[in-house]
Amino acid sequence: MEPNDVPTDSRQTQLCLIAWIFTGIAILTVMTKLFTTVVIFQRPGWDDLLILLSLFGSIVASALVQASADLGLGRHTVAVASEPGGIDRMVRTKILQVIGYPFNTIAYSLPNVAILILIERLVGRTKTLSLWFLRVVVAIQIFLAFISVVIIFAQCRPTRMLWDQEAKGECWSPDVFNHSSFVVSSFTVLTDLVLAIVPIHAFWKLQLKRQEKLEITFMLGLTFLSAVFTIIKATYLSTFNDRTDPLYNVVTLIIWGLVEQNVVIMAASVPTLRPLIRVFKDKHPMRSAVGYIKSGTGVDPKHSASIAEIPLGDVQHRPEQQIQSSFGQHSSTEELNKMEGALDWDNADLK
């Protein structure tokens, strides 16, 4: 190919901007969540740890994308190959892509576990079919995500064939990765939808103000957005093993993967920020916050519970037998105590 025929267009800037803009927003959201749970309420939980691990995976994945872009990712393969040392940079770029895949998987999978923990604490830990259904769905999604990582590294023997086209050996058909990735993406979409619909349905059965129901619906419904991005990403999965223009054609897949992982992290973090919003909105903010914390929970005072155990909003008092959720005939005793405790402190504020 003549030098004048080498394509010069590049998507490197677009790739890096999207990577760090969305990762930056996710970092800000998670740091605000941790500030709420660790500093203000001093009640960190397992959901916080899972979100932190997810954020770590997202940051590493974005850093690897940045390093890959510096080597040539986002430019046309023929343009990079025609430069001195271009072939070596292409190989290193593919290695970084393979290394980044597990971190991307961690980033978009663990937040669903955190959301499940949040749902259990907000609605009550009742041993019902709906709650066990959620647990099974999330467990399957995590298992499938793990299998997809195994397939990445097992599809070629030796593994170096993934990045070195001159290496000798055998690889599975690209359809194995494409079909398995499609299954993982499809089930991830199902998981996102289930984790949004079930808790929203539960909270709309509680006696909350309509505005509060809408706020909760918006916060918990962010996983719908993650599902949309997962669907879009799935349409580009075949480009991961593209061999015609691997440095350029894979960019769209990477972009949507970065967007998906950060949006689901934000979706898992935003619902727990509502108590922090109350701190700034209430007439006696800190007293109200303390009211949430000191409300009867029926647990050991030394118990270090997550902020997710705090109700998302006020619930008007009514007889215990009338309080229901989609998880069972009645809310758990623990949840009822928390609701009533919150009311007691709110009433004290009015006095």
LUMFI-409654 format. One line per field, with one value per residue (C-alpha): x, y negated, z; residue in one letter. Coordinates in steps of 0.2 Angstrom, whole numbers, plus 5000, padded with zeros to 4 digits. Last residue first. Layout:
REM LUMFI-409654
X: (X | ...)
Y: (Y | ...)
Z: (Z | ...)
rest: (A | ...)
REM end
This chain:
REM LUMFI-409654
X: (4789 | 4790 | 4808 | 4801 | 4789 | 4803 | 4812 | 4797 | 4794 | 4812 | 4809 | 4793 | 4801 | 4816 | 4805 | 4795 | 4811 | 4817 | 4800 | 4801 | 4788 | 4772 | 4764 | 4780 | 4794 | 4782 | 4780 | 4766 | 4762 | 4744 | 4747 | 4759 | 4746 | 4750 | 4763 | 4768 | 4784 | 4798 | 4811 | 4825 | 4825 | 4842 | 4849 | 4858 | 4869 | 4878 | 4877 | 4891 | 4883 | 4890 | 4872 | 4867 | 4852 | 4833 | 4833 | 4825 | 4829 | 4846 | 4853 | 4838 | 4835 | 4854 | 4851 | 4835 | 4845 | 4859 | 4846 | 4835 | 4824 | 4828 | 4835 | 4854 | 4854 | 4840 | 4851 | 4863 | 4850 | 4846 | 4864 | 4862 | 4851 | 4865 | 4879 | 4872 | 4867 | 4884 | 4893 | 4881 | 4884 | 4903 | 4903 | 4891 | 4900 | 4917 | 4910 | 4901 | 4918 | 4927 | 4915 | 4916 | 4935 | 4936 | 4936 | 4951 | 4965 | 4958 | 4957 | 4954 | 4957 | 4942 | 4943 | 4934 | 4924 | 4911 | 4905 | 4898 | 4880 | 4882 | 4888 | 4871 | 4862 | 4873 | 4870 | 4852 | 4853 | 4864 | 4850 | 4837 | 4850 | 4846 | 4829 | 4834 | 4837 | 4823 | 4810 | 4816 | 4813 | 4796 | 4791 | 4797 | 4786 | 4771 | 4773 | 4776 | 4764 | 4773 | 4767 | 4777 | 4792 | 4790 | 4787 | 4803 | 4812 | 4807 | 4808 | 4826 | 4836 | 4825 | 4830 | 4848 | 4848 | 4840 | 4852 | 4866 | 4858 | 4858 | 4876 | 4882 | 4873 | 4880 | 4898 | 4896 | 4890 | 4904 | 4918 | 4913 | 4909 | 4927 | 4931 | 4943 | 4961 | 4976 | 4994 | 5008 | 5012 | 5013 | 4996 | 5003 | 4989 | 4977 | 4990 | 4999 | 4987 | 4996 | 4983 | 4969 | 4951 | 4957 | 4961 | 4945 | 4935 | 4939 | 4934 | 4917 | 4915 | 4917 | 4904 | 4892 | 4895 | 4892 | 4875 | 4870 | 4873 | 4863 | 4848 | 4849 | 4849 | 4835 | 4824 | 4828 | 4821 | 4805 | 4802 | 4802 | 4814 | 4812 | 4827 | 4818 | 4814 | 4829 | 4841 | 4838 | 4837 | 4854 | 4862 | 4855 | 4862 | 4879 | 4879 | 4874 | 4888 | 4900 | 4897 | 4900 | 4917 | 4923 | 4920 | 4930 | 4944 | 4944 | 4944 | 4959 | 4972 | 4966 | 4965 | 4983 | 4990 | 4981 | 4990 | 5007 | 5005 | 5001 | 5015 | 5027 | 5020 | 5022 | 5040 | 5044 | 5027 | 5018 | 5010 | 5001 | 4994 | 4988 | 4980 | 4969 | 4970 | 4960 | 4972 | 4990 | 5002 | 4995 | 4978 | 4983 | 4989 | 4973 | 4963 | 4974 | 4970 | 4952 | 4951 | 4961 | 4949 | 4934 | 4941 | 4945 | 4927 | 4920 | 4931 | 4925 | 4907 | 4910 | 4917 | 4902 | 4890 | 4899 | 4895 | 4901 | 4891 | 4900 | 4884 | 4894 | 4911 | 4910 | 4892 | 4890 | 4908 | 4908 | 4893 | 4901 | 4917 | 4907 | 4898 | 4914 | 4923 | 4909 | 4909 | 4928 | 4926 | 4913 | 4924 | 4940 | 4934 | 4924 | 4939 | 4951 | 4940 | 4936 | 4954 | 4960 | 4947 | 4959 | 4958 | 4975 | 4971 | 4986 | 4984 | 4996 | 5010 | 5007 | 5000)
Y: (4905 | 4908 | 4915 | 4928 | 4933 | 4937 | 4946 | 4957 | 4960 | 4966 | 4979 | 4985 | 4988 | 4996 | 5007 | 5012 | 5017 | 5028 | 5036 | 5041 | 5034 | 5044 | 5056 | 5058 | 5051 | 5040 | 5030 | 5028 | 5017 | 5019 | 5032 | 5020 | 5007 | 4990 | 4977 | 4967 | 4973 | 4960 | 4963 | 4974 | 4984 | 4986 | 5004 | 4998 | 4987 | 5003 | 5012 | 5012 | 5022 | 5015 | 5010 | 5028 | 5030 | 5027 | 5013 | 4999 | 4982 | 4975 | 4973 | 4965 | 4954 | 4949 | 4943 | 4934 | 4925 | 4921 | 4913 | 4903 | 4894 | 4908 | 4906 | 4907 | 4922 | 4929 | 4929 | 4940 | 4952 | 4953 | 4957 | 4976 | 4977 | 4969 | 4982 | 4998 | 4987 | 4978 | 4995 | 5001 | 4985 | 4987 | 5005 | 5001 | 4985 | 4994 | 5009 | 4997 | 4989 | 5006 | 5013 | 4997 | 4998 | 5016 | 5011 | 4999 | 5010 | 5026 | 5021 | 5037 | 5049 | 5046 | 5056 | 5043 | 5037 | 5051 | 5043 | 5028 | 5031 | 5036 | 5018 | 5011 | 5024 | 5020 | 5001 | 5004 | 5015 | 5002 | 4989 | 5001 | 5002 | 4984 | 4989 | 4990 | 4972 | 4966 | 4978 | 4972 | 4954 | 4958 | 4967 | 4952 | 4940 | 4951 | 4951 | 4968 | 4981 | 4996 | 5006 | 4995 | 5000 | 5018 | 5015 | 5005 | 5018 | 5032 | 5021 | 5015 | 5030 | 5040 | 5029 | 5029 | 5048 | 5050 | 5039 | 5048 | 5064 | 5058 | 5052 | 5068 | 5078 | 5066 | 5069 | 5087 | 5086 | 5074 | 5084 | 5101 | 5093 | 5088 | 5106 | 5113 | 5110 | 5121 | 5119 | 5109 | 5091 | 5079 | 5070 | 5066 | 5058 | 5072 | 5085 | 5081 | 5092 | 5108 | 5115 | 5104 | 5103 | 5105 | 5087 | 5079 | 5094 | 5093 | 5075 | 5079 | 5093 | 5080 | 5069 | 5085 | 5088 | 5070 | 5070 | 5087 | 5080 | 5064 | 5074 | 5087 | 5073 | 5064 | 5079 | 5082 | 5065 | 5068 | 5086 | 5080 | 5081 | 5064 | 5052 | 5035 | 5023 | 5011 | 5024 | 5037 | 5024 | 5017 | 5034 | 5037 | 5021 | 5025 | 5042 | 5033 | 5021 | 5036 | 5040 | 5024 | 5020 | 5038 | 5042 | 5026 | 5031 | 5049 | 5041 | 5029 | 5043 | 5048 | 5030 | 5026 | 5041 | 5035 | 5018 | 5026 | 5036 | 5021 | 5011 | 5025 | 5024 | 5005 | 5004 | 4993 | 4987 | 4997 | 5008 | 4993 | 4987 | 5004 | 5007 | 4991 | 4981 | 4983 | 4993 | 4987 | 4989 | 4974 | 4980 | 4997 | 4987 | 4978 | 4993 | 5002 | 4987 | 4988 | 5007 | 5003 | 4989 | 5000 | 5015 | 5004 | 4997 | 5014 | 5018 | 5002 | 5007 | 5024 | 5016 | 5004 | 5018 | 5028 | 5014 | 4997 | 4990 | 4974 | 4963 | 4947 | 4954 | 4972 | 4974 | 4956 | 4953 | 4970 | 4966 | 4949 | 4958 | 4970 | 4957 | 4947 | 4962 | 4967 | 4949 | 4951 | 4968 | 4961 | 4946 | 4956 | 4969 | 4958 | 4946 | 4960 | 4968 | 4951 | 4946 | 4963 | 4963 | 4960 | 4956 | 4958 | 4971 | 4977 | 4973 | 4959 | 4971 | 4983 | 5000)
Z: (5342 | 5323 | 5326 | 5338 | 5325 | 5313 | 5327 | 5330 | 5312 | 5309 | 5323 | 5316 | 5299 | 5307 | 5318 | 5303 | 5293 | 5308 | 5310 | 5292 | 5280 | 5278 | 5266 | 5256 | 5245 | 5235 | 5250 | 5263 | 5278 | 5283 | 5297 | 5305 | 5308 | 5299 | 5301 | 5286 | 5278 | 5277 | 5263 | 5257 | 5273 | 5282 | 5280 | 5264 | 5275 | 5279 | 5296 | 5308 | 5323 | 5339 | 5344 | 5342 | 5331 | 5334 | 5322 | 5332 | 5325 | 5331 | 5313 | 5305 | 5320 | 5319 | 5302 | 5307 | 5321 | 5308 | 5296 | 5308 | 5295 | 5282 | 5265 | 5267 | 5278 | 5268 | 5253 | 5262 | 5266 | 5247 | 5243 | 5245 | 5229 | 5219 | 5221 | 5212 | 5197 | 5197 | 5196 | 5182 | 5173 | 5174 | 5167 | 5153 | 5147 | 5147 | 5137 | 5125 | 5121 | 5120 | 5108 | 5097 | 5097 | 5091 | 5072 | 5074 | 5081 | 5074 | 5056 | 5047 | 5061 | 5072 | 5088 | 5099 | 5084 | 5086 | 5102 | 5093 | 5095 | 5113 | 5117 | 5112 | 5123 | 5138 | 5135 | 5137 | 5152 | 5161 | 5158 | 5166 | 5180 | 5183 | 5189 | 5207 | 5208 | 5197 | 5205 | 5222 | 5217 | 5210 | 5225 | 5236 | 5225 | 5227 | 5246 | 5253 | 5259 | 5253 | 5238 | 5226 | 5236 | 5231 | 5213 | 5212 | 5221 | 5208 | 5192 | 5194 | 5199 | 5187 | 5172 | 5176 | 5178 | 5162 | 5153 | 5161 | 5155 | 5137 | 5139 | 5145 | 5131 | 5118 | 5125 | 5124 | 5106 | 5101 | 5110 | 5103 | 5086 | 5085 | 5082 | 5094 | 5092 | 5087 | 5087 | 5079 | 5083 | 5068 | 5073 | 5090 | 5101 | 5104 | 5098 | 5114 | 5123 | 5116 | 5113 | 5110 | 5117 | 5135 | 5140 | 5133 | 5138 | 5156 | 5156 | 5149 | 5162 | 5176 | 5168 | 5167 | 5185 | 5191 | 5180 | 5188 | 5205 | 5202 | 5195 | 5209 | 5222 | 5214 | 5213 | 5232 | 5236 | 5225 | 5232 | 5250 | 5264 | 5271 | 5273 | 5272 | 5259 | 5261 | 5267 | 5254 | 5240 | 5245 | 5246 | 5228 | 5222 | 5229 | 5220 | 5204 | 5206 | 5206 | 5187 | 5177 | 5185 | 5188 | 5169 | 5164 | 5175 | 5167 | 5149 | 5153 | 5151 | 5134 | 5128 | 5135 | 5126 | 5110 | 5112 | 5115 | 5099 | 5089 | 5097 | 5091 | 5073 | 5073 | 5078 | 5064 | 5056 | 5042 | 5055 | 5064 | 5047 | 5042 | 5059 | 5057 | 5073 | 5089 | 5098 | 5093 | 5107 | 5116 | 5114 | 5122 | 5137 | 5139 | 5137 | 5150 | 5162 | 5158 | 5163 | 5179 | 5184 | 5180 | 5190 | 5205 | 5204 | 5205 | 5220 | 5228 | 5224 | 5232 | 5247 | 5249 | 5247 | 5261 | 5273 | 5280 | 5294 | 5300 | 5296 | 5290 | 5287 | 5281 | 5274 | 5266 | 5262 | 5254 | 5243 | 5238 | 5234 | 5223 | 5214 | 5211 | 5205 | 5193 | 5186 | 5183 | 5175 | 5163 | 5158 | 5158 | 5146 | 5135 | 5133 | 5129 | 5116 | 5107 | 5107 | 5100 | 5086 | 5072 | 5054 | 5044 | 5031 | 5022 | 5003 | 5003 | 5009 | 4995 | 5000)
rest: (K | L | D | A | N | D | W | D | L | A | G | E | M | K | N | L | E | E | T | S | S | H | Q | G | F | S | S | Q | I | Q | Q | E | P | R | H | Q | V | D | G | L | P | I | E | A | I | S | A | S | H | K | P | D | V | G | T | G | S | K | I | Y | G | V | A | S | R | M | P | H | K | D | K | F | V | R | I | L | P | R | L | T | P | V | S | A | A | M | I | V | V | N | Q | E | V | L | G | W | I | I | L | T | V | V | N | Y | L | P | D | T | R | D | N | F | T | S | L | Y | T | A | K | I | I | T | F | V | A | S | L | F | T | L | G | L | M | F | T | I | E | L | K | E | Q | R | K | L | Q | L | K | W | F | A | H | I | P | V | I | A | L | V | L | D | T | L | V | T | F | S | S | V | V | F | S | S | H | N | F | V | D | P | S | W | C | E | G | K | A | E | Q | D | W | L | M | R | T | P | R | C | Q | A | F | I | I | V | V | S | I | F | A | L | F | I | Q | I | A | V | V | V | R | L | F | W | L | S | L | T | K | T | R | G | V | L | R | E | I | L | I | L | I | A | V | N | P | L | S | Y | A | I | T | N | F | P | Y | G | I | V | Q | L | I | K | T | R | V | M | R | D | I | G | G | P | E | S | A | V | A | V | T | H | R | G | L | G | L | D | A | S | A | Q | V | L | A | S | A | V | I | S | G | F | L | S | L | L | I | L | L | D | D | W | G | P | R | Q | F | I | V | V | T | T | F | L | K | T | M | V | T | L | I | A | I | G | T | F | I | W | A | I | L | C | L | Q | T | Q | R | S | D | T | P | V | D | N | P | E | M)
REM end
